[in-house]
Amino acid sequence: MTRDILEQPAALLEPELRRKLVHIRDVLERWEISGINRKLQMKPTRWGGPGEGGPAEEVVLILK
């Protein structure tokens, strides 16, 4: 999903958002996430719709 978003023309993304997405992509692709002691978790911190039923607008990425 992150790769798909980054393939869009640069003019469609804010520079700060693009920088963050590149960072997320680099972290996720650098190491293999497998094994008993590996974990990737995305926790929503802000929601886009009313209540918690809408899409997440902001997430925290936790990689252990």
C-alpha positions as a Markdown table, in Angstrom:
| # | Residue | x | y | z |
|---|---|---|---|---|
| 1 | Met | 0.0 | 0.0 | 0.0 |
| 2 | Thr | 2.8 | 2.4 | 0.9 |
| 3 | Arg | 4.5 | 1.7 | -2.4 |
| 4 | Asp | 1.3 | 2.3 | -4.3 |
| 5 | Ile | 0.9 | 5.7 | -2.7 |
| 6 | Leu | 4.5 | 6.7 | -3.4 |
| 7 | Glu | 4.1 | 5.8 | -7.1 |
| 8 | Gln | 1.7 | 8.7 | -7.5 |
| 9 | Pro | 3.1 | 11.9 | -9.0 |
| 10 | Ala | 5.0 | 13.9 | -6.3 |
| 11 | Ala | 2.7 | 16.9 | -6.9 |
| 12 | Leu | -0.2 | 15.0 | -5.4 |
| 13 | Leu | 1.5 | 14.4 | -2.0 |
| 14 | Glu | 2.6 | 17.0 | 0.5 |
| 15 | Pro | 6.4 | 16.9 | 1.0 |
| 16 | Glu | 6.1 | 16.0 | 4.7 |
| 17 | Leu | 3.7 | 13.1 | 4.0 |
| 18 | Arg | 5.9 | 11.8 | 1.2 |
| 19 | Arg | 9.0 | 11.9 | 3.5 |
| 20 | Lys | 7.1 | 10.0 | 6.2 |
| 21 | Leu | 5.9 | 7.4 | 3.7 |
| 22 | Val | 9.4 | 6.9 | 2.3 |
| 23 | His | 10.6 | 6.4 | 5.9 |
| 24 | Ile | 7.9 | 3.8 | 6.6 |
| 25 | Arg | 8.7 | 2.0 | 3.3 |
| 26 | Asp | 12.4 | 1.9 | 4.1 |
| 27 | Val | 11.9 | 0.5 | 7.6 |
| 28 | Leu | 9.5 | -2.2 | 6.4 |
| 29 | Glu | 11.7 | -3.3 | 3.5 |
| 30 | Arg | 15.0 | -3.2 | 5.3 |
| 31 | Trp | 14.6 | -6.4 | 7.4 |
| 32 | Glu | 12.5 | -9.5 | 7.1 |
| 33 | Ile | 9.7 | -9.4 | 9.7 |
| 34 | Ser | 9.4 | -13.0 | 10.7 |
| 35 | Gly | 10.1 | -15.3 | 13.6 |
| 36 | Ile | 8.8 | -15.6 | 17.1 |
| 37 | Asn | 10.2 | -12.4 | 18.4 |
| 38 | Arg | 9.2 | -10.0 | 15.6 |
| 39 | Lys | 6.2 | -7.8 | 15.5 |
| 40 | Leu | 4.8 | -5.0 | 13.4 |
| 41 | Gln | 1.8 | -3.1 | 14.8 |
| 42 | Met | 0.0 | 0.0 | 13.5 |
| 43 | Lys | -2.1 | 1.8 | 16.1 |
| 44 | Pro | -4.5 | 4.5 | 14.9 |
| 45 | Thr | -4.2 | 7.8 | 16.9 |
| 46 | Arg | -6.7 | 9.9 | 14.9 |
| 47 | Trp | -9.8 | 8.9 | 13.1 |
| 48 | Gly | -11.3 | 10.6 | 10.0 |
| 49 | Gly | -15.0 | 10.0 | 10.4 |
| 50 | Pro | -17.4 | 10.4 | 13.2 |
| 51 | Gly | -16.4 | 8.2 | 16.2 |
| 52 | Glu | -14.1 | 5.3 | 15.5 |
| 53 | Gly | -16.0 | 4.0 | 12.5 |
| 54 | Gly | -14.2 | 6.1 | 9.9 |
| 55 | Pro | -10.8 | 5.5 | 8.4 |
| 56 | Ala | -7.6 | 6.2 | 10.4 |
| 57 | Glu | -6.0 | 9.6 | 9.5 |
| 58 | Glu | -2.9 | 9.1 | 11.7 |
| 59 | Val | -1.2 | 6.0 | 12.9 |
| 60 | Val | 1.8 | 5.1 | 15.1 |
| 61 | Leu | 4.1 | 2.4 | 13.6 |
| 62 | Ile | 5.6 | 0.0 | 16.2 |
| 63 | Leu | 8.2 | -2.4 | 15.1 |
| 64 | Lys | 9.7 | -4.8 | 17.6 |
